[in-house]
Amino acid sequence: MFVIIVGGGKTGSFLAAHLVQLGHRVRLIENRPAIVERLEREIGKEVLLLGDGSSPKVLEQAGIQEADVLAAVTGEDETNLVVTTLGRFEFQVPRTIARVNNPKNAWLFDQEMGVDIAVNQTDMMAKLIVEEMSLGDMMILLRLRSGEYSIVEERVDPQSMVVQKAVKEIHFPPECTLVGIFRGDQLIIPKGDTVLQPYDEVIALAHTQHIGELASLFSEQS
């Protein structure tokens, strides 16, 4: 995969170094000579390009015609929007990612502006805090569809409302379904007449908005 990153700050430099370590082809564009000089020593000269990432000529020099992903992660929202707009509509980059620095500008970062994925760190932090407060002991194993869905694991509390109930009798939240049950060393593929037991470890596929409701089903009832 060939990834072009615009912005050599902490986010961009860490992302570039990580992708290089994973074996991907990376080009990092940064317009501050001192930063480029330092990063050349840390990441490698062949990765760095000194220039303005919002310039079509600089993007072409970086090889944007071949890029699979363009990530605009500068500290300026205006710059990030210009970069993604150019990447999508001028150079037809398949995937564009933009960092949102000011949450008030988040509404601008949509597909009409050439943004496939907007990374709003403030919003992400708030969602994580709310999610963690609602999950209890539930563990998220895997996130799917950009975090819209998750595969989760939870142990059935002996005082839960689902104990000794068949799966078909349980009213699961919307877009949530059981996909597996571990009972000791045994893996059970749940069916309608499968009865849940205390301490079963259930694996479920759930929409992120309903994870908290799902977690409450398997928790001790007050």
C-alpha positions in Angstrom: 0.0 0.0 0.0 1.3 3.5 -0.9 0.3 6.2 1.6 0.9 9.9 1.3 0.8 11.9 4.6 0.7 15.6 4.7 1.9 17.1 8.0 5.0 16.1 9.8 3.9 16.9 13.4 3.6 14.3 16.1 0.6 12.6 14.4 2.0 12.5 10.9 5.5 11.4 11.9 4.2 8.7 14.2 1.9 7.4 11.5 4.6 7.5 8.9 7.1 5.6 11.1 4.5 3.0 12.0 3.5 2.4 8.4 7.1 2.1 7.3 7.7 -0.4 10.1 4.7 -2.4 8.8 6.3 -2.5 5.3 4.2 0.0 3.5 5.4 2.5 1.0 5.1 6.0 2.6 5.8 9.6 1.6 5.5 12.3 4.2 5.2 15.9 3.1 6.2 18.7 5.5 6.9 22.4 4.8 9.1 23.2 7.8 12.8 22.5 6.9 13.9 21.9 10.5 11.2 19.3 11.0 12.1 17.6 7.8 15.8 17.5 8.7 15.0 15.9 12.0 12.6 13.4 10.6 15.0 12.4 7.9 17.3 11.1 10.6 14.4 9.3 12.5 12.4 7.9 9.6 14.6 8.0 6.5 15.4 10.6 3.9 13.6 8.6 1.1 10.3 9.0 3.0 10.4 12.8 3.5 9.5 15.6 1.0 10.0 19.2 1.8 7.1 21.3 0.5 3.6 22.6 0.8 1.2 19.6 0.8 -1.7 21.7 -0.4 0.2 22.4 -3.7 -0.8 20.2 -6.6 2.8 20.3 -7.9 4.1 19.0 -4.6 1.5 16.3 -4.4 2.5 15.2 -7.9 6.1 15.2 -6.9 5.2 12.9 -4.0 3.6 10.5 -6.5 0.0 11.1 -5.7 -1.2 9.5 -8.9 -0.1 6.2 -7.5 -1.3 6.7 -3.9 -3.8 4.3 -2.3 -4.4 6.6 0.7 -4.0 10.3 1.3 -3.9 11.4 5.0 -4.0 15.2 5.8 -3.0 15.6 9.4 -1.6 19.1 9.7 -2.6 21.4 12.6 -4.7 23.5 10.2 -8.2 22.4 9.3 -8.2 24.7 6.2 -5.0 23.0 4.9 -6.4 19.5 5.6 -9.6 20.3 3.6 -7.6 21.7 0.7 -5.4 18.6 0.6 -8.3 16.1 0.7 -10.3 18.1 -1.9 -7.3 18.0 -4.3 -6.6 14.4 -3.6 -10.2 13.3 -4.3 -11.3 15.5 -7.1 -8.1 16.4 -8.8 -6.1 13.2 -8.5 -8.9 10.6 -7.7 -7.1 9.1 -4.7 -9.2 6.0 -3.6 -9.2 6.8 0.1 -8.8 10.2 1.9 -8.4 10.8 5.7 -8.4 14.2 7.4 -7.6 15.3 10.9 -10.1 17.7 12.5 -8.4 20.0 14.9 -11.3 22.3 15.9 -14.5 20.3 16.7 -16.5 23.3 15.5 -15.2 22.6 12.0 -16.2 18.9 12.0 -19.3 19.5 9.9 -17.1 20.6 7.0 -15.3 17.3 6.8 -17.6 15.2 4.6 -17.4 13.6 1.2 -18.5 16.7 -0.6 -15.1 18.1 0.6 -13.3 15.0 -0.5 -13.1 13.5 3.0 -13.8 9.7 3.4 -12.8 9.6 7.1 -12.6 12.5 9.5 -10.5 12.0 12.6 -12.0 14.2 15.3 -9.8 13.5 18.4 -12.1 15.4 20.8 -15.2 13.6 19.6 -13.4 10.2 19.7 -12.3 10.8 23.3 -15.8 11.8 24.3 -17.3 8.7 22.7 -14.6 6.4 24.3 -15.4 7.8 27.7 -19.2 7.3 27.3 -18.6 3.9 25.8 -16.3 2.7 28.6 -18.8 3.9 31.2 -21.6 1.9 29.6 -19.7 -1.3 28.9 -19.0 -2.6 32.4 -16.9 -5.8 32.0 -17.7 -6.2 28.3 -14.6 -6.4 26.1 -14.4 -5.1 22.5 -12.5 -7.7 20.4 -12.7 -6.1 17.0 -14.2 -3.0 15.4 -15.8 -3.2 12.0 -17.0 -0.7 9.3 -14.9 2.2 10.7 -16.2 1.5 14.2 -19.8 1.3 13.4 -20.0 -2.3 14.5 -18.0 -4.3 17.1 -17.4 -7.9 18.0 -17.6 -8.1 21.8 -17.1 -10.6 24.6 -19.0 -10.7 27.9 -19.4 -13.2 30.7 -22.9 -14.0 31.8 -23.4 -12.9 35.4 -25.2 -15.5 37.6 -27.7 -12.7 38.5 -28.3 -11.7 34.9 -31.9 -11.7 33.4 -30.7 -14.0 30.6 -29.7 -16.9 32.8 -31.7 -20.1 32.0 -33.3 -18.4 29.1 -33.3 -19.6 25.5 -31.8 -17.3 23.0 -35.2 -17.0 21.2 -36.7 -15.7 24.5 -34.2 -12.9 24.9 -35.0 -9.4 23.5 -31.7 -8.2 22.1 -31.1 -4.6 21.2 -31.4 -3.6 17.5 -28.6 -4.8 15.3 -27.1 -7.1 18.0 -26.8 -10.8 17.7 -25.0 -13.7 19.4 -22.4 -15.5 17.3 -20.8 -17.8 19.8 -20.8 -19.1 23.4 -17.8 -20.5 25.2 -18.9 -22.9 28.0 -15.7 -24.2 29.6 -13.7 -25.6 26.8 -16.7 -26.1 24.6 -17.7 -23.7 21.8 -21.4 -23.6 21.2 -22.9 -22.0 18.0 -26.1 -20.5 19.4 -29.5 -21.5 18.1 -33.0 -20.3 19.1 -33.3 -23.1 21.8 -29.8 -22.6 23.2 -30.1 -21.9 26.9 -27.6 -19.5 28.5 -25.9 -20.6 31.7 -24.1 -18.6 34.4 -20.5 -17.7 33.5 -21.0 -18.5 29.8 -18.7 -16.3 27.8 -20.7 -14.9 24.9 -19.4 -13.5 21.7 -21.7 -11.0 19.9 -21.8 -8.7 16.9 -23.3 -5.4 17.9 -23.9 -1.9 16.6 -21.8 0.6 18.5 -24.9 2.6 19.5 -26.4 -0.4 21.3 -23.4 -1.9 23.0 -24.3 -0.5 26.3 -27.8 -2.0 26.2 -26.3 -5.4 25.2 -23.9 -5.3 28.1 -26.7 -4.6 30.6 -28.4 -7.9 29.5 -25.6 -10.0 30.7 -24.8 -8.0 33.9 -26.1 -8.4 37.4 -29.6 -7.0 37.8 -30.0 -4.5 40.6 
